[in-house]
Amino acid sequence: MFLIPHLGTIIWVSIIFAVVYFVLAKFAWKPLLSTIEDRESTIAESLKNADEVKIKLKNLELVQEKIIEIAKQDKERIVREGIDQRDKIISNANDMALQKTNKMIDDARKQIERERTAALAEMKSQIAALSIEIATKLVKGDMEDQQRHKKVVEQLIDEIELN
């Protein structure tokens, strides 16, 4: 019931195994081992290179973050400078407008003063002309009638006081 191989089969199988083992050990084992060692060294070198690449990548990320931070600071500085320049321009424009307004006000005051002076001079000349005309009428009028003369003078004085 059990299958037991014959002694001859066992011997032949052992001889063939020994020959195959000897041939493999002589011709195939060293190249296979060297190929495996080469593969192991290639894998180890690749892992080492991968670690170096990871470190370089982390360094690049740090450099990138520093560059981004510097760019943000530059942007904020530029925005602040722009705001400062805008404020200076607005301030200068306000100062110039205030100066122009003050100059216009001063010019208007001077013009008003000149016109007032001219009006006063005109008024004085008109008053002088009226005084001469009144005097002329008084002189021409009836000088004999003192009562009437007194009444006319009082009326003229009242009119002058009202103006």
Backbone as a chain_set.jsonl record, in Angstrom:
{"seq": "MFLIPHLGTIIWVSIIFAVVYFVLAKFAWKPLLSTIEDRESTIAESLKNADEVKIKLKNLELVQEKIIEIAKQDKERIVREGIDQRDKIISNANDMALQKTNKMIDDARKQIERERTAALAEMKSQIAALSIEIATKLVKGDMEDQQRHKKVVEQLIDEIELN", "coords": {"N": [[0.644, -1.047, 0.0], [1.803, 1.168, 0.642], [3.763, 3.227, -1.327], [6.823, 2.499, -2.19], [9.812, 3.534, -3.436], [12.03, 1.96, -5.729], [15.285, 0.738, -5.09], [17.165, 1.287, -7.052], [16.05, 3.429, -8.417], [16.224, 5.372, -6.503], [18.979, 5.636, -6.29], [19.714, 6.49, -8.856], [18.291, 8.885, -8.992], [19.565, 10.259, -6.946], [22.179, 10.421, -8.018], [21.711, 11.953, -10.322], [20.737, 14.247, -9.081], [23.06, 15.036, -7.71], [24.779, 15.564, -9.858], [23.412, 17.595, -11.178], [23.419, 19.435, -9.104], [26.183, 19.846, -8.821], [26.81, 20.934, -11.374], [25.188, 23.208, -11.361], [26.291, 24.51, -9.121], [28.882, 24.921, -10.025], [28.621, 26.406, -12.447], [26.254, 28.087, -12.454], [25.61, 29.005, -9.917], [27.412, 31.036, -8.833], [27.149, 33.197, -10.754], [24.416, 33.694, -10.321], [24.408, 34.4, -7.593], [26.087, 36.654, -7.712], [24.52, 38.276, -9.321], [22.307, 38.601, -7.667], [23.569, 39.891, -5.507], [24.4, 42.209, -6.834], [21.921, 43.237, -7.458], [20.924, 43.651, -4.863], [22.761, 45.634, -3.996], [22.138, 47.634, -5.813], [19.507, 48.167, -5.102], [19.936, 49.026, -2.451], [21.498, 51.288, -2.954], [19.632, 52.766, -4.398], [17.702, 53.177, -2.413], [19.236, 54.727, -0.673], [19.722, 56.934, -2.329], [17.065, 57.731, -2.608], [16.507, 58.535, 0.005], [18.293, 60.682, 0.166], [17.155, 62.295, -1.786], [14.701, 62.791, -0.572], [15.572, 64.318, 1.613], [16.7, 66.486, 0.237], [14.376, 67.397, -0.978], [12.887, 68.164, 1.262], [14.549, 70.252, 2.117], [14.302, 71.914, -0.095], [11.591, 72.502, 0.135], [11.639, 73.963, 2.511], [13.201, 76.121, 1.667], [11.496, 77.076, -0.288], [9.301, 77.84, 1.31], [10.544, 79.889, 2.755], [11.066, 81.662, 0.661], [8.445, 82.23, -0.121], [7.559, 83.482, 2.217], [9.248, 85.708, 2.261], [8.375, 86.907, -0.084], [5.753, 87.52, 0.668], [6.277, 89.386, 2.703], [7.544, 91.348, 1.177], [5.408, 92.05, -0.459], [3.619, 93.09, 1.443], [5.166, 95.255, 2.32], [5.343, 96.761, -0.025], [2.65, 97.356, -0.395], [2.212, 98.885, 1.916], [3.953, 101.022, 1.372], [2.7, 102.017, -0.898], [0.274, 102.866, 0.219], [1.252, 104.81, 1.951], [2.341, 106.62, 0.075], [-0.012, 107.308, -1.279], [-1.378, 108.576, 0.808], [0.374, 110.735, 1.229], [0.162, 112.044, -1.231], [-2.541, 112.736, -1.205], [-2.532, 114.389, 1.046], [-0.787, 116.413, 0.179], [-2.304, 117.368, -1.98], [-4.539, 118.292, -0.596], [-3.317, 120.297, 0.938], [-2.433, 121.999, -1.11], [-4.905, 122.693, -2.222], [-6.037, 123.999, -0.034], [-4.25, 126.147, 0.201], [-4.718, 127.42, -2.256], [-7.414, 128.04, -1.921], [-7.283, 129.769, 0.3], [-5.77, 131.811, -0.873], [-7.55, 132.63, -2.855], [-9.607, 133.549, -1.222], [-8.273, 135.628, 0.108], [-7.721, 137.261, -2.128], [-10.354, 137.834, -2.885], [-11.197, 139.268, -0.62], [-9.491, 141.46, -0.786], [-10.391, 142.496, -3.208], [-13.025, 143.12, -2.486], [-12.496, 145.061, -0.565], [-11.265, 146.999, -2.198], [-13.425, 147.601, -3.875], [-15.201, 148.555, -1.957], [-13.817, 150.796, -1.048], [-13.809, 152.235, -3.418], [-16.557, 152.578, -3.703], [-17.116, 154.117, -1.445], [-15.641, 156.391, -2.098], [-17.031, 157.165, -4.363], [-19.509, 157.654, -3.193], [-18.845, 159.793, -1.507], [-18.189, 161.689, -3.417], [-20.677, 161.997, -4.611], [-22.14, 162.949, -2.447], [-20.839, 165.365, -2.064], [-21.464, 166.592, -4.476], [-24.229, 166.738, -4.194], [-24.344, 168.358, -1.966], [-23.306, 170.701, -2.997], [-25.252, 171.237, -4.879], [-27.483, 171.615, -3.224], [-26.635, 173.799, -1.816], [-26.492, 175.573, -3.879], [-29.202, 175.787, -4.595], [-30.219, 176.839, -2.275], [-28.955, 179.27, -2.194], [-29.935, 180.441, -4.493], [-32.577, 180.527, -3.894], [-35.183, 182.236, -2.223], [-33.899, 184.488, -0.204], [-34.83, 186.22, 1.55], [-36.908, 185.316, 3.001], [-36.67, 184.139, 5.983], [-37.785, 182.26, 7.663], [-38.731, 180.296, 5.958], [-36.319, 179.555, 4.85], [-35.004, 178.441, 7.042], [-36.633, 176.228, 7.499], [-36.241, 174.724, 5.146], [-33.52, 174.086, 5.387], [-33.598, 172.497, 7.722], [-35.129, 170.334, 6.766], [-33.39, 169.335, 4.824], [-31.253, 168.564, 6.424], [-32.515, 166.561, 7.923], [-33.017, 164.727, 5.881], [-30.415, 164.069, 5.127], [-29.461, 162.875, 7.487], [-31.097, 160.624, 7.574], [-30.131, 159.113, 5.437]], "CA": [[0.0, 0.0, 0.0], [2.667, 2.313, 0.501], [4.607, 3.18, -2.503], [8.224, 2.649, -1.852], [10.549, 3.459, -4.686], [13.072, 0.937, -5.809], [16.602, 1.2, -4.716], [17.813, 1.778, -8.269], [15.503, 4.745, -8.706], [16.767, 6.276, -5.496], [20.375, 5.864, -6.622], [19.761, 7.341, -10.06], [17.805, 10.227, -8.644], [20.622, 10.883, -6.153], [23.274, 10.743, -8.907], [21.277, 13.071, -11.166], [20.693, 15.429, -8.209], [24.434, 15.447, -7.437], [25.326, 16.13, -11.086], [22.742, 18.89, -11.389], [23.913, 20.335, -8.061], [27.558, 20.199, -9.17], [26.773, 21.815, -12.548], [24.635, 24.499, -10.919], [27.248, 25.144, -8.226], [30.056, 25.301, -10.801], [28.368, 27.389, -13.508], [25.112, 28.989, -12.302], [25.467, 29.541, -8.564], [28.168, 32.28, -8.688], [26.491, 34.296, -11.467], [23.156, 34.021, -9.65], [24.726, 35.126, -6.369], [26.585, 37.993, -8.056], [23.366, 39.048, -9.795], [21.516, 38.952, -6.478], [24.328, 40.913, -4.776], [24.285, 43.447, -7.615], [20.545, 43.735, -7.277], [20.849, 44.166, -3.497], [23.501, 46.899, -3.917], [21.364, 48.611, -6.577], [18.355, 48.527, -4.264], [20.454, 49.801, -1.323], [21.88, 52.6, -3.49], [18.386, 53.475, -4.726], [17.122, 53.627, -1.146], [20.071, 55.824, -0.198], [19.407, 58.077, -3.189], [15.709, 58.174, -2.27], [16.622, 59.289, 1.261], [18.922, 61.963, -0.167], [16.155, 63.091, -2.513], [13.73, 63.254, 0.435], [16.213, 65.401, 2.369], [16.768, 67.642, -0.663], [13.006, 67.875, -1.152], [12.543, 68.907, 2.475], [15.306, 71.504, 2.064], [13.658, 72.754, -1.107], [10.327, 72.983, 0.708], [11.995, 75.025, 3.455], [13.613, 77.283, 0.868], [10.275, 77.585, -0.918], [8.541, 78.542, 2.347], [11.248, 81.144, 3.025], [10.832, 82.548, -0.489], [7.049, 82.676, -0.027], [7.483, 84.428, 3.331], [9.897, 86.944, 1.803], [7.473, 87.523, -1.059], [4.637, 88.107, 1.426], [6.791, 90.588, 3.359], [7.734, 92.356, 0.127], [4.075, 92.511, -0.871], [3.101, 93.952, 2.504], [5.963, 96.485, 2.295], [4.935, 97.525, -1.209], [1.303, 97.882, -0.127], [2.369, 99.975, 2.882], [4.546, 102.164, 0.667], [1.648, 102.577, -1.751], [-0.672, 103.581, 1.079], [1.944, 106.026, 2.399], [2.401, 107.544, -1.057], [-1.367, 107.807, -1.493], [-1.663, 109.549, 1.871], [1.169, 111.936, 0.968], [-0.423, 112.736, -2.384], [-3.8, 113.34, -0.741], [-2.167, 115.49, 1.943], [-0.264, 117.502, -0.66], [-3.422, 117.94, -2.73], [-5.339, 119.073, 0.356], [-2.559, 121.513, 1.265], [-2.473, 122.893, -2.264], [-6.268, 123.212, -2.325], [-6.206, 124.955, 1.058], [-3.496, 127.343, -0.156], [-5.436, 128.104, -3.336], [-8.638, 128.588, -1.345], [-6.892, 130.934, 1.1], [-5.371, 132.873, -1.797], [-8.775, 133.15, -3.475], [-10.317, 134.311, -0.189], [-7.543, 136.892, 0.274], [-7.965, 138.073, -3.319], [-11.738, 138.312, -2.814], [-11.244, 140.308, 0.416], [-8.848, 142.653, -1.338], [-11.307, 143.04, -4.22], [-14.141, 143.737, -1.759], [-11.977, 146.295, 0.037], [-11.112, 147.976, -3.279], [-14.763, 148.036, -4.294], [-15.751, 149.351, -0.854], [-13.135, 152.088, -1.109], [-14.318, 152.94, -4.602], [-17.946, 152.959, -3.419], [-17.062, 155.24, -0.507], [-15.189, 157.566, -2.849], [-18.173, 157.567, -5.214], [-20.524, 158.218, -2.314], [-18.376, 161.106, -1.076], [-18.318, 162.643, -4.527], [-22.106, 162.273, -4.788], [-22.549, 163.813, -1.335], [-20.298, 166.705, -2.347], [-22.262, 167.162, -5.563], [-25.541, 167.077, -3.624], [-24.166, 169.528, -1.084], [-23.168, 171.885, -3.861], [-26.58, 171.5, -5.475], [-28.329, 172.173, -2.165], [-26.162, 175.16, -1.542], [-26.891, 176.405, -5.008], [-30.644, 176.036, -4.487], [-30.443, 177.741, -1.151], [-28.5, 180.609, -2.555], [-30.851, 180.947, -5.495], [-33.922, 180.704, -3.319], [-35.561, 183.506, -1.614], [-33.123, 184.653, 0.983], [-35.515, 187.151, 2.42], [-37.815, 184.586, 3.869], [-35.824, 183.418, 6.923], [-38.544, 181.14, 8.186], [-38.712, 179.274, 4.91], [-34.943, 179.156, 4.726], [-34.747, 177.587, 8.184], [-37.401, 175.012, 7.281], [-35.565, 173.971, 4.079], [-32.271, 173.575, 5.956], [-33.957, 171.403, 8.62], [-35.532, 169.21, 5.925], [-32.177, 168.789, 4.217], [-30.503, 167.882, 7.484], [-33.256, 165.316, 8.219], [-32.79, 163.802, 4.765], [-29.016, 163.608, 5.194], [-29.363, 161.985, 8.643], [-31.745, 159.352, 7.228], [-29.287, 158.369, 4.518]], "C": [[0.78, 1.268, 0.0], [3.521, 2.152, -0.73], [6.047, 3.448, -2.067], [8.992, 2.529, -3.16], [11.638, 2.381, -4.6], [14.41, 1.564, -5.487], [17.339, 1.773, -5.926], [17.329, 3.175, -8.609], [16.087, 5.743, -7.735], [18.211, 6.609, -5.847], [20.473, 6.777, -7.827], [19.291, 8.776, -9.755], [18.882, 10.94, -7.837], [21.788, 11.291, -7.035], [22.907, 11.957, -9.771], [21.222, 14.353, -10.328], [22.091, 15.956, -7.951], [25.044, 16.098, -8.669], [24.705, 17.518, -11.334], [23.239, 19.899, -10.347], [25.325, 20.785, -8.396], [27.593, 21.176, -10.349], [26.246, 23.191, -12.144], [25.636, 25.236, -10.03], [28.448, 25.66, -9.019], [29.747, 26.455, -11.756], [27.27, 28.412, -13.201], [25.065, 29.678, -10.939], [26.178, 30.884, -8.397], [27.526, 33.417, -9.486], [25.168, 34.687, -10.821], [23.409, 34.819, -8.376], [25.233, 36.537, -6.677], [25.444, 38.878, -8.571], [22.5, 39.485, -8.613], [22.23, 40.025, -5.664], [24.278, 42.26, -5.501], [22.908, 44.076, -7.421], [20.375, 44.328, -5.876], [21.569, 45.513, -3.382], [22.754, 47.995, -4.681], [20.169, 49.091, -5.758], [18.818, 49.392, -3.092], [20.838, 51.209, -1.788], [20.644, 53.426, -3.843], [17.708, 53.997, -3.47], [17.917, 54.806, -0.572], [19.79, 57.092, -1.008], [18.015, 58.631, -2.888], [15.731, 58.98, -0.974], [17.251, 60.663, 1.002], [17.935, 62.887, -0.885], [15.102, 63.628, -1.542], [14.309, 64.438, 1.225], [16.295, 66.658, 1.504], [15.387, 68.244, -0.866], [12.559, 68.669, 0.073], [13.267, 70.254, 2.504], [14.69, 72.468, 1.05], [12.331, 73.317, -0.603], [10.593, 74.11, 1.697], [12.399, 76.294, 2.709], [12.388, 77.92, 0.22], [9.429, 78.363, 0.101], [9.201, 79.876, 2.691], [11.008, 82.147, 1.898], [9.41, 83.088, -0.449], [6.905, 83.706, 1.082], [8.104, 85.771, 2.94], [9.003, 87.672, 0.809], [6.281, 88.177, -0.361], [5.085, 89.403, 2.104], [7.006, 91.709, 2.348], [6.395, 92.925, -0.321], [3.503, 93.466, 0.168], [3.849, 95.293, 2.527], [5.535, 97.367, 1.123], [3.555, 98.133, -0.996], [1.386, 99.045, 0.859], [2.954, 101.222, 2.221], [3.517, 102.828, -0.234], [0.651, 103.389, -0.947], [-0.036, 104.883, 1.567], [2.013, 107.061, 1.274], [1.028, 108.139, -1.339], [-1.711, 108.869, -0.458], [-0.893, 110.847, 1.659], [0.571, 112.737, -0.177], [-1.713, 113.435, -1.976], [-3.508, 114.537, 0.15], [-1.654, 116.686, 1.149], [-1.386, 118.174, -1.438], [-4.302, 118.79, -1.814], [-4.642, 120.38, 0.715], [-2.616, 122.513, 0.119], [-3.866, 123.506, -2.419], [-6.524, 124.258, -1.246], [-5.474, 126.259, 0.74], [-4.224, 128.13, -1.245], [-6.708, 128.755, -2.805], [-8.322, 129.84, -0.532], [-6.489, 132.102, 0.208], [-6.604, 133.488, -2.456], [-9.558, 134.006, -2.482], [-9.623, 135.659, 0.021], [-7.768, 137.816, -0.913], [-9.376, 138.65, -3.299], [-11.865, 139.424, -1.769], [-10.625, 141.605, -0.086], [-9.751, 143.313, -2.37], [-12.481, 143.743, -3.553], [-13.693, 145.057, -1.147], [-11.799, 147.379, -1.017], [-12.464, 148.517, -3.726], [-15.426, 148.902, -3.22], [-15.142, 150.748, -0.864], [-13.649, 152.91, -2.288], [-15.747, 153.428, -4.358], [-17.98, 154.147, -2.46], [-16.634, 156.523, -1.22], [-16.322, 158.098, -3.728], [-19.251, 158.235, -4.375], [-20.121, 159.616, -1.849], [-18.525, 162.131, -2.199], [-19.781, 162.988, -4.778], [-22.616, 163.19, -3.677], [-22.057, 165.24, -1.578], [-21.126, 167.39, -3.428], [-23.635, 167.583, -5.048], [-25.432, 168.314, -2.721], [-24.045, 170.8, -1.904], [-24.516, 172.247, -4.463], [-27.516, 172.116, -4.445], [-27.927, 173.62, -1.893], [-26.576, 176.097, -2.664], [-28.358, 176.741, -4.921], [-30.939, 177.001, -3.358], [-30.062, 179.175, -1.51], [-29.462, 181.215, -3.563], [-32.212, 181.261, -4.891], [-34.078, 182.067, -2.657], [-34.853, 183.619, -0.289], [-33.824, 185.567, 1.98], [-36.388, 186.418, 3.419], [-36.987, 183.683, 4.776], [-36.518, 182.172, 7.441], [-38.489, 179.987, 7.187], [-37.299, 178.719, 4.767], [-34.576, 178.175, 5.843], [-35.43, 176.241, 8.004], [-36.72, 174.131, 6.227], [-34.284, 173.357, 4.621], [-32.568, 172.41, 6.881], [-34.374, 170.172, 7.84], [-34.301, 168.544, 5.308], [-31.342, 168.031, 5.232], [-31.169, 166.569, 7.831], [-33.011, 164.284, 7.123], [-31.376, 163.234, 4.815], [-28.849, 162.634, 6.351], [-30.014, 160.644, 8.346], [-30.885, 158.512, 6.304], [-28.042, 157.919, 5.233]], "O": [[0.409, 2.284, -0.589], [3.933, 1.051, -1.095], [6.383, 4.547, -1.626], [8.845, 1.553, -3.896], [12.073, 1.978, -3.521], [14.607, 2.773, -5.608], [18.102, 2.723, -5.755], [18.115, 4.016, -9.045], [16.412, 6.864, -8.125], [18.624, 7.761, -5.712], [21.239, 7.739, -7.816], [19.874, 9.745, -10.241], [19.091, 12.136, -8.037], [22.347, 12.372, -6.852], [23.71, 12.878, -9.925], [21.611, 15.421, -10.8], [22.312, 17.167, -7.964], [25.761, 17.091, -8.543], [25.405, 18.477, -11.659], [23.455, 21.069, -10.661], [25.643, 21.968, -8.275], [28.343, 22.151, -10.313], [26.801, 24.216, -12.542], [25.814, 26.447, -10.166], [28.974, 26.729, -8.711], [30.54, 27.39, -11.861], [27.372, 29.543, -13.675], [24.55, 30.789, -10.813], [25.575, 31.809, -7.852], [27.367, 34.512, -8.947], [24.825, 35.868, -10.773], [22.714, 35.798, -8.104], [24.865, 37.497, -6.0], [25.406, 40.077, -8.294], [22.02, 40.618, -8.576], [21.595, 40.962, -5.18], [24.133, 43.31, -4.876], [22.772, 45.287, -7.246], [19.757, 45.381, -5.716], [21.057, 46.434, -2.746], [22.735, 49.149, -4.252], [19.863, 50.283, -5.731], [18.169, 50.386, -2.767], [20.547, 52.196, -1.113], [20.611, 54.635, -3.615], [17.198, 55.118, -3.452], [17.339, 55.76, -0.051], [19.64, 58.178, -0.45], [17.804, 59.844, -2.909], [15.048, 59.999, -0.867], [16.805, 61.674, 1.544], [17.885, 64.09, -0.63], [14.661, 64.771, -1.665], [13.622, 65.429, 1.47], [16.0, 67.759, 1.97], [15.242, 69.465, -0.922], [11.928, 69.718, -0.057], [12.68, 71.272, 2.869], [14.574, 73.668, 1.298], [11.989, 74.466, -0.881], [9.863, 75.101, 1.724], [11.992, 77.397, 3.071], [12.258, 79.143, 0.181], [8.902, 79.428, -0.219], [8.515, 80.877, 2.895], [10.776, 83.331, 2.146], [9.187, 84.269, -0.712], [6.203, 84.702, 0.91], [7.559, 86.832, 3.246], [8.883, 88.897, 0.849], [5.848, 89.261, -0.752], [4.363, 90.4, 2.083], [6.695, 92.87, 2.617], [6.262, 94.13, -0.538], [2.967, 94.52, -0.174], [3.238, 96.342, 2.73], [5.384, 98.579, 1.274], [3.312, 99.282, -1.366], [0.723, 100.067, 0.678], [2.505, 102.339, 2.478], [3.464, 104.055, -0.328], [0.229, 104.466, -1.369], [-0.686, 105.927, 1.597], [1.769, 108.246, 1.503], [0.911, 109.335, -1.608], [-2.26, 109.92, -0.786], [-1.429, 111.933, 1.879], [0.482, 113.963, -0.106], [-1.953, 114.582, -2.352], [-4.155, 115.578, 0.031], [-2.036, 117.827, 1.41], [-1.424, 119.399, -1.549], [-4.754, 119.869, -2.199], [-5.274, 121.434, 0.791], [-2.818, 123.709, 0.33], [-3.995, 124.695, -2.713], [-7.152, 125.283, -1.508], [-6.003, 127.346, 0.977], [-4.335, 129.354, -1.168], [-7.046, 129.877, -3.183], [-9.009, 130.853, -0.656], [-6.826, 133.251, 0.495], [-6.699, 134.707, -2.599], [-10.105, 135.049, -2.842], [-10.278, 136.698, 0.104], [-7.981, 139.016, -0.737], [-9.581, 139.811, -3.652], [-12.561, 140.412, -2.0], [-11.148, 142.695, 0.146], [-9.868, 144.538, -2.408], [-12.893, 144.82, -3.983], [-14.417, 146.052, -1.2], [-12.133, 148.54, -0.779], [-12.634, 149.719, -3.929], [-16.126, 149.864, -3.535], [-15.842, 151.749, -0.711], [-13.89, 154.112, -2.174], [-16.109, 154.537, -4.748], [-18.773, 155.072, -2.636], [-17.186, 157.597, -0.981], [-16.543, 159.305, -3.826], [-19.835, 159.241, -4.776], [-20.955, 160.52, -1.8], [-18.927, 163.273, -1.974], [-20.104, 164.127, -5.117], [-23.417, 164.092, -3.923], [-22.78, 166.204, -1.326], [-21.45, 168.574, -3.336], [-24.147, 168.642, -5.412], [-26.303, 169.185, -2.717], [-24.605, 171.839, -1.555], [-24.876, 173.421, -4.545], [-28.262, 173.043, -4.761], [-28.761, 174.516, -1.763], [-26.955, 177.246, -2.438], [-28.733, 177.89, -5.154], [-31.802, 177.871, -3.474], [-30.752, 180.137, -1.174], [-29.767, 182.405, -3.48], [-32.907, 182.169, -5.345], [-33.16, 182.884, -2.587], [-35.187, 182.905, 0.657], [-33.419, 185.652, 3.139], [-36.572, 186.867, 4.551], [-36.635, 182.572, 4.38], [-35.879, 181.137, 7.632], [-38.229, 178.842, 7.557], [-37.126, 177.515, 4.581], [-33.899, 177.178, 5.589], [-34.846, 175.209, 8.333], [-36.634, 172.916, 6.405], [-33.997, 172.196, 4.328], [-31.852, 171.409, 6.837], [-34.006, 169.06, 8.218], [-34.202, 167.317, 5.283], [-30.788, 166.975, 4.926], [-30.488, 165.561, 8.016], [-32.819, 163.102, 7.41], [-31.172, 162.044, 4.571], [-28.143, 161.637, 6.197], [-29.53, 159.616, 8.82], [-30.921, 157.285, 6.394], [-27.187, 157.268, 4.634]]}, "num_chains": 1, "name": "protein.A"}
